[in-house]
């Protein structure tokens, strides 16, 4: 269901971008940006990374002319019943950089970063969608899945922990 909603949003954004390009929309608006990422386990050992996991997935991002960004992530190969954090990070997966932040350096919070919560079902699958302030999808970015939940998800929640899977965001041109 979330995939259908995202596809509808992408179609609407493409139509809006076409109107703007044709001069029938607001010339001050930026055209929509679309990006995707194929999420896969890390294979090379590195500090703060768990390798050879089974987590795979896909991320879709739309940065709208209205100043919002919609990010949808789906993953599988997760431990059933577990909760995982997913974040947008600076750079490619192999750059091992920190979380993208609107104000950098700034607080690690949902208001300043892009956070998703992946709650694995009995089959080890999860998805989440978030709408946040717009950001430039043309810069090098990646989507990282962490071993634990986000720190604000409830009692006993702590840091999201090591990285277990990642996908480089690729801008659709």
Protein Blocks (a to p, Z undefined) as FASTA:
>chain_A
ZZmmmmmmmmmmmmmmmmmmnopacfkbccdddddddddddfbdcehiaehiabdcdddd
dddfkopacdddddehiaehiacdddddehjfklopacddfbdcddddfklmccdddddd
fkopacdddddddddfkbccdddddfbdcfkloghiacebjafbdcdddddZZ
